């Protein structure tokens, strides 16, 4: 494998133009990119000559976009590689958790196998970073964690990851806090939590326990927050207080957070400002059919709150649906919110890429740059706006200048 090569005929976005009708169009141009040791070291325009004798790989004018970050997932829960089974309907979250507990031991032995298939699927769609929550509970202890770590390690060099120790069946019960600490000593990298009101029935006690574990291990935090209305709002507001007290700015996230969309606009504005001040991120899976209000993502974005999308678990005891394509979440959100013009479609890509877009909000080229990692998803598309609207298939995923070999999805 040569350490230096040229990617020729790469389409990149370079700006935007206004048509006489006032419509914005994205401008693109063709470039040749020199890659050395996994990084971009030179960019030439289409008409500039490449030095003779150097390896070239013709990208045939495919559009390069940033790779994706899958920021809310459950690698340990999927049924992938197992025989088909649909979900058993339930009437409450507690009933779902009870049914899940019944099959945990049955599934634990295949955790590595199932997680490996899910990682292959995510990577095939373009996700090169995965944040996975892994059950840590009295039923299986560390078994799921061991399987997920083994699966992720087999993708070393192609996939980076966060592993959240996740108390799916409640943090304030039995020996779960001790198990959470054991998980962080054995490969978990983040601390999770679940519904301090609805599951733990003790908002402050649950939140302080989460932060105590986090500060003990110097670990970041990502809490599942399904609790709705003003109960959920109070929980989020209290968490921001705790983050400020612990000086944990920029190190925590709240997943789902439907409650932020349940309250009046004034309260949405107030808590968005507080989330921004303490840099608490929001992770959304853009669910449909729940009869729930989504968090106010565009409002949060205007306040500078970091928002990320993820696929959640898919094909598991919670839902038979899902593909593993985080871009699909951007498309769904854009469609739900009538983001139909070139610029708003284009800017929506950031929710799949961890904030990286080829053009900024003013239409200036900001990616890729010399010394950036040569990490790309190559697609046949006119612009990232088309990518978001149409979700092109046949994506070619490159990490550190090398194409990733993935079984066909």
C-alpha positions in Angstrom: 0.0 0.0 0.0 1.5 3.3 -1.1 1.6 6.1 1.5 1.1 8.8 -1.2 -1.6 9.0 -3.9 -3.7 11.5 -5.9 -7.5 11.4 -5.9 -8.2 12.9 -9.2 -11.5 14.4 -10.5 -13.1 15.0 -7.1 -16.2 17.2 -7.1 -16.2 19.7 -4.2 -18.6 22.4 -3.3 -16.9 25.8 -3.6 -19.7 28.4 -3.1 -23.1 29.5 -4.1 -24.6 31.8 -6.7 -27.9 33.6 -7.0 -29.9 33.1 -10.2 -31.9 36.0 -11.7 -35.0 34.5 -10.0 -33.4 34.9 -6.6 -32.9 31.1 -6.2 -29.7 30.0 -4.7 -27.6 27.3 -6.4 -24.6 25.5 -5.1 -21.4 25.9 -7.1 -19.0 23.0 -7.5 -15.6 22.5 -9.1 -13.3 19.6 -9.8 -10.1 19.1 -7.9 -7.2 16.7 -7.5 -6.3 15.9 -3.9 -2.9 14.6 -2.9 -3.1 12.2 0.0 -0.1 11.3 2.2 -0.3 9.2 5.3 -4.0 9.5 5.4 -4.2 13.3 5.2 -4.8 15.8 2.4 -1.5 17.5 1.7 -2.3 19.4 -1.5 -5.3 20.5 -3.6 -5.0 21.3 -7.3 -7.6 22.6 -9.6 -8.9 20.5 -12.5 -6.6 22.2 -15.0 -3.4 21.9 -13.0 -1.0 19.1 -13.8 -0.3 16.2 -11.5 3.4 15.3 -11.2 4.2 12.3 -13.4 4.9 9.0 -11.9 2.7 9.4 -8.8 -0.2 7.0 -8.1 -3.6 8.3 -9.3 -7.2 7.2 -8.4 -9.9 8.6 -10.7 -13.0 9.5 -8.7 -14.9 10.3 -11.9 -16.4 13.6 -10.7 -18.2 12.0 -7.7 -19.1 14.5 -5.0 -17.1 14.3 -1.8 -18.9 14.9 1.5 -17.8 14.5 5.1 -18.2 11.1 6.7 -21.1 10.7 9.2 -21.2 10.4 13.0 -23.9 8.0 14.3 -24.4 9.7 17.7 -27.2 7.5 19.3 -27.1 3.8 18.9 -27.5 0.5 20.7 -25.1 -2.0 19.2 -25.9 -4.6 21.9 -29.7 -4.8 21.2 -30.0 -5.6 17.5 -31.4 -8.9 16.2 -29.3 -8.6 13.1 -27.8 -12.0 12.0 -30.5 -13.8 14.0 -33.8 -15.3 12.7 -36.6 -12.8 12.0 -38.9 -11.8 14.9 -41.2 -8.8 15.2 -41.8 -6.9 18.4 -44.3 -7.8 21.1 -46.6 -4.8 21.6 -46.6 -3.2 25.1 -48.6 -0.4 26.8 -45.7 1.2 28.7 -42.0 1.8 28.9 -41.8 -0.3 32.1 -43.5 -3.2 30.3 -41.0 -3.0 27.4 -38.1 -3.0 29.9 -39.6 -6.1 31.6 -39.8 -8.0 28.2 -36.3 -6.9 27.3 -35.0 -8.2 30.6 -36.4 -11.6 29.8 -34.3 -12.0 26.6 -31.1 -10.4 27.8 -29.4 -13.6 28.8 -30.5 -15.3 25.6 -28.9 -12.6 23.4 -25.8 -11.9 25.4 -23.8 -14.7 23.9 -24.2 -13.3 20.4 -23.4 -9.7 21.3 -20.2 -9.5 19.3 -21.7 -11.2 16.2 -24.8 -9.0 16.2 -22.8 -5.8 16.9 -20.4 -6.6 14.1 -23.2 -6.8 11.6 -24.6 -3.5 12.8 -21.3 -1.7 12.6 -20.8 -3.0 9.0 -24.2 -1.6 8.2 -23.5 1.8 9.7 -20.1 2.1 8.1 -21.5 1.1 4.7 -23.8 4.1 4.8 -20.9 6.4 5.7 -20.7 6.5 9.5 -17.1 6.4 10.7 -17.9 7.4 14.3 -20.4 5.5 16.5 -21.7 6.5 19.9 -23.3 3.3 21.3 -25.1 2.9 24.6 -24.6 -0.6 26.1 -26.8 -2.1 28.8 -25.2 -2.4 32.2 -27.7 -4.1 34.5 -28.1 -6.8 37.1 -29.2 -9.3 34.5 -26.1 -9.6 32.3 -23.4 -7.5 34.1 -20.5 -6.9 31.6 -21.5 -9.5 29.0 -22.9 -7.0 26.4 -20.0 -4.6 27.0 -17.5 -7.3 26.3 -19.1 -8.3 23.1 -19.5 -4.7 21.8 -15.9 -3.8 22.6 -14.7 -6.9 20.8 -16.8 -5.9 17.7 -15.6 -2.3 17.7 -12.0 -3.3 18.1 -12.2 -5.4 14.9 -13.0 -2.1 13.0 -10.0 -0.3 14.5 -8.7 2.3 12.0 -12.0 2.6 10.2 -14.4 3.5 13.1 -13.9 5.6 16.2 -16.4 5.3 19.0 -17.9 6.3 22.4 -19.2 3.5 24.6 -21.8 4.7 27.1 -22.4 2.6 30.2 -26.2 2.6 30.1 -28.4 1.6 33.1 -31.4 0.7 30.9 -33.2 -0.9 33.8 -32.6 1.9 36.3 -29.5 3.4 37.9 -30.8 3.6 41.5 -31.4 -0.1 42.1 -29.5 -3.1 43.5 -25.8 -2.9 42.6 -26.2 -0.9 39.4 -23.9 2.0 40.5 -21.2 -0.5 41.3 -21.7 -2.2 37.9 -21.5 1.2 36.2 -18.2 1.8 37.8 -17.0 -1.6 36.8 -18.0 -0.9 33.2 -15.9 2.3 33.2 -12.9 0.3 34.5 -13.4 -2.2 31.7 -13.8 -0.3 28.5 -16.8 2.0 28.7 -15.9 5.6 28.0 -19.0 7.5 29.0 -21.7 7.5 31.7 -25.3 7.2 30.8 -28.6 7.6 32.6 -32.3 7.0 32.0 -35.4 9.0 32.9 -34.5 10.2 36.5 -38.2 10.8 37.1 -40.0 8.0 35.2 -37.6 5.1 35.9 -35.5 6.1 38.9 -38.4 8.1 40.6 -35.8 10.5 42.1 -34.7 13.2 39.8 -32.0 14.9 41.9 -30.6 11.7 43.4 -30.3 10.1 40.0 -28.7 13.1 38.3 -26.2 13.6 41.2 -25.3 9.9 41.0 -24.6 10.2 37.3 -22.4 13.2 37.8 -20.6 11.5 40.8 -19.6 8.6 38.6 -18.6 10.8 35.7 -16.3 13.0 37.8 -14.8 10.0 39.5 -13.8 8.6 36.1 -13.3 11.9 34.3 -15.9 10.6 31.8 -18.4 12.5 29.6 -22.1 11.9 30.0 -25.1 11.1 27.8 -28.5 10.7 29.4 -31.7 9.3 27.9 -34.5 11.7 28.7 -37.9 10.5 27.7 -39.8 12.1 30.6 -42.0 14.7 29.0 -43.7 18.0 29.8 -42.6 20.1 32.7 -41.2 17.0 34.6 -38.7 16.4 31.8 -38.1 20.2 31.5 -37.3 20.4 35.2 -35.0 17.4 34.8 -33.1 19.1 32.0 -33.0 22.4 33.8 -31.6 20.7 37.0 -29.0 18.9 34.9 -27.7 22.2 33.6 -27.3 23.4 37.2 -25.3 20.2 38.1 -23.2 20.6 35.0 -22.4 24.2 36.0 -21.6 23.2 39.6 -19.3 20.4 38.5 -17.6 22.6 35.8 -18.5 20.0 33.2 -19.3 22.5 30.4 -19.1 20.9 26.9 -18.9 17.3 28.3 -22.6 16.2 28.5 -25.6 15.5 26.3 -29.3 14.8 26.7 -30.8 12.3 24.3 -34.3 12.4 22.9 -35.4 15.3 25.1 -39.0 15.4 23.8 -39.8 17.6 26.9 -38.1 20.6 25.2 -40.8 20.7 22.6 -43.6 20.1 25.1 -43.4 23.4 26.8 -44.4 27.0 25.6 -42.0 28.9 23.3 -40.8 31.2 26.1 -39.6 28.2 28.1 -38.0 26.7 25.0 -36.1 29.9 24.5 -34.9 30.0 28.1 -33.7 26.5 28.3 -32.0 26.7 24.9 -30.0 29.6 26.1 -29.0 27.7 29.2 -28.1 24.6 27.2 -25.9 26.7 24.9 -24.2 28.4 27.9 -23.1 25.1 29.4 -22.7 23.5 26.0 -25.0 20.6 26.7 -25.6 18.8 23.4 -28.9 17.3 22.3 -29.1 13.9 20.6 -32.2 13.2 18.5 -33.3 10.2 16.6 -36.1 12.1 14.8 -38.7 9.4 15.6 -42.1 9.2 13.9 -45.4 7.8 15.0 -44.9 8.3 18.7 -47.5 11.0 19.2 -44.7 13.0 20.7 -43.3 16.5 20.0 -39.7 16.6 18.8 -37.3 18.8 20.6 -37.2 22.3 18.9 -34.1 21.5 16.8 -34.1 24.6 14.7 -34.6 26.8 17.7 -31.8 25.0 19.6 -29.6 25.4 16.5 -30.2 29.2 16.4 -29.1 29.4 20.1 -25.9 27.6 19.2 -26.8 24.3 20.9 -24.9 21.3 19.4 -27.5 18.9 17.9 -26.6 15.5 16.5 -28.7 12.8 14.9 -28.6 9.0 15.4 -30.4 5.9 14.3 -31.0 4.5 17.8 -31.3 0.8 18.0 -32.9 -0.9 15.0 -34.4 -4.3 14.4 -34.6 -5.2 18.1 -37.1 -5.8 20.8 -38.1 -2.1 20.7 -38.7 -1.8 16.9 -38.5 -3.9 13.8 -37.7 -0.8 11.7 -34.6 1.2 10.8 -31.8 1.0 8.3 -28.7 2.4 9.9 -28.5 5.3 7.6 -28.1 8.5 9.7 -28.5 10.6 6.5 -32.1 9.2 6.4 -32.7 11.1 9.7 -31.6 14.4 8.2 -33.9 13.7 5.2 -36.8 12.9 7.5 -36.3 16.0 9.6 -35.9 18.2 6.5 -39.1 16.9 5.0 -41.1 17.3 8.3 -40.0 20.9 8.5 -40.4 21.9 4.9 -36.6 22.5 4.4 -37.0 22.5 0.6 -34.6 25.1 -0.7 -30.9 24.5 -1.6 -29.4 26.3 1.3 -31.5 24.8 4.1 -31.1 21.3 2.7 -27.4 21.8 2.4 -26.9 23.1 5.9 -29.0 20.2 7.3 -26.1 17.8 6.6 -24.4 19.0 9.7 -26.7 17.0 11.9 -25.3 13.8 10.4 -21.6 14.8 10.2 -21.0 16.2 13.7 -21.3 19.8 12.5 -19.0 19.6 9.4 -20.4 21.0 6.1 -18.5 21.8 2.9 -19.9 25.3 2.9 -20.8 27.5 5.8 -24.1 29.4 6.3 -22.8 32.2 4.1 -21.9 29.9 1.3 -18.1 30.0 1.9 -16.0 26.9 1.3 -14.8 25.6 4.7 -14.2 21.8 4.0 -12.0 20.0 3.1 -8.7 21.7 3.8 -5.0 20.7 3.5 -4.0 18.7 6.6 -7.6 17.4 7.1 -7.9 13.6 7.4 -8.7 12.1 4.0 -12.1 10.8 5.2 -14.9 11.0 2.6 -18.2 9.7 1.5 -18.3 9.8 -2.3 -21.7 10.0 -4.0 -23.2 10.7 -7.4 -24.9 14.0 -6.7 -24.9 17.6 -7.8 -24.6 19.0 -4.3 -25.1 18.2 -0.6 -28.7 19.6 -1.0 -29.4 16.7 -3.4 -27.7 14.3 -1.0 -30.0 15.3 1.8 -33.1 15.3 -0.3 -32.5 12.1 -2.3 -30.2 9.9 -0.1 -28.1 8.6 -3.0 -27.1 4.9 -2.8 -23.8 3.3 -3.9 -21.8 5.4 -1.5 -18.0 4.9 -1.5 -16.5 5.3 2.0 -12.9 6.4 2.5 -11.0 6.6 5.8 -7.5 8.0 6.0 -7.2 7.8 2.2 -8.2 4.1 1.9 -11.6 2.8 0.7 -13.4 0.7 3.3 -14.3 -2.8 2.1 -17.9 -3.5 3.3 -20.2 -6.3 2.5 -23.1 -5.1 0.3 -26.0 -3.6 2.3 
